[in-house]
Amino acid sequence: MQEDKNLDENLDEFNKLVIELENTGEKINDEDQTVILLNSLPSTYSQLRDTIK
């Protein structure tokens, strides 16, 4: 995620990437998407990330 974008913009970009991968035949399950998303959060969200994990 990019810190200069708000959370909604970053989530939109993430969802676009997931859709592009699915269009190529690569399926990413919900659990993997969650892990990828949590690990991509900027350091400003570290407390939230640790709580969710």
PLY file of the C-alpha trace (Angstrom):
ply
format ascii 1.0
element vertex 53
property float x
property float y
property float z
element edge 52
property int vertex1
property int vertex2
end_header
0.00 0.00 0.00
1.06 3.54 -0.63
0.97 5.90 2.33
0.13 8.89 0.11
-3.20 7.26 -0.83
-6.14 6.82 1.51
-7.31 3.40 2.59
-10.17 3.27 0.06
-7.83 4.03 -2.84
-5.41 1.34 -1.70
-8.20 -1.22 -1.29
-9.51 -0.39 -4.77
-6.05 -0.98 -6.21
-5.72 -4.26 -4.30
-9.10 -5.46 -5.57
-8.15 -4.55 -9.15
-4.98 -6.63 -8.83
-6.94 -9.59 -7.46
-9.42 -9.35 -10.35
-6.59 -9.14 -12.89
-5.03 -12.27 -11.41
-8.37 -14.08 -11.51
-8.78 -13.07 -15.16
-5.49 -14.84 -15.93
-6.75 -17.98 -14.21
-4.91 -17.49 -10.91
-7.29 -17.81 -7.96
-6.29 -16.29 -4.63
-8.48 -17.54 -1.79
-9.93 -15.17 0.80
-7.49 -16.23 3.52
-4.47 -15.52 1.30
-5.95 -12.18 0.26
-6.36 -11.25 3.92
-2.76 -12.16 4.73
-1.44 -10.22 1.73
-3.56 -7.20 2.61
-2.53 -7.18 6.28
1.13 -7.50 5.40
0.90 -4.65 2.92
-0.48 -2.16 5.44
1.86 0.77 6.10
3.58 1.05 9.47
0.95 3.53 10.64
-1.43 0.58 10.83
0.93 -1.72 12.73
-1.20 -1.77 15.89
-4.33 -2.66 13.89
-2.43 -5.32 11.95
-1.11 -6.91 15.15
-4.55 -6.87 16.73
-6.16 -8.58 13.75
-3.41 -11.20 13.51
0 1
1 2
2 3
3 4
4 5
5 6
6 7
7 8
8 9
9 10
10 11
11 12
12 13
13 14
14 15
15 16
16 17
17 18
18 19
19 20
20 21
21 22
22 23
23 24
24 25
25 26
26 27
27 28
28 29
29 30
30 31
31 32
32 33
33 34
34 35
35 36
36 37
37 38
38 39
39 40
40 41
41 42
42 43
43 44
44 45
45 46
46 47
47 48
48 49
49 50
50 51
51 52
